[in-house]
Amino acid sequence: KLKLNDEQKASIWSRAMIYYTGKKRNSKCKECYEAIMKLKGCDELKHMAGLVYRVMVEKRTDDLVEIGYKLQAAQDEEKEFLLKLKEEIERNRR
């Protein structure tokens, strides 16, 4: 059995969550989210995973203000990612 540290697990689970979110595989996305939440530390990843889960799986729209604040300071990949979440919230509101 291969032993991974929490940083390695975080990388794997977060990539898997993004993959399954894109494929609309909500049960797998939930599995990834729950695994991320069990990791020690990784507070920023946990926060972002919660944001993704609420927007993409639960179809909630109450994180729009927070995403707006984060967009003001975000750059490059993070900004692109947050813009996709914002678009999804707007779709969820329709």
Secondary structure, 3 states (H helix, E strand, C coil): CCCCCHHHHHHHHHHHHHHHHHCCCHHHHHHHHHHHHHCCCCHHHHHHHHHHHHHHHCCCCCCHHHHHHHHHHCCHHHHHHHHHHHHHHHHHHC
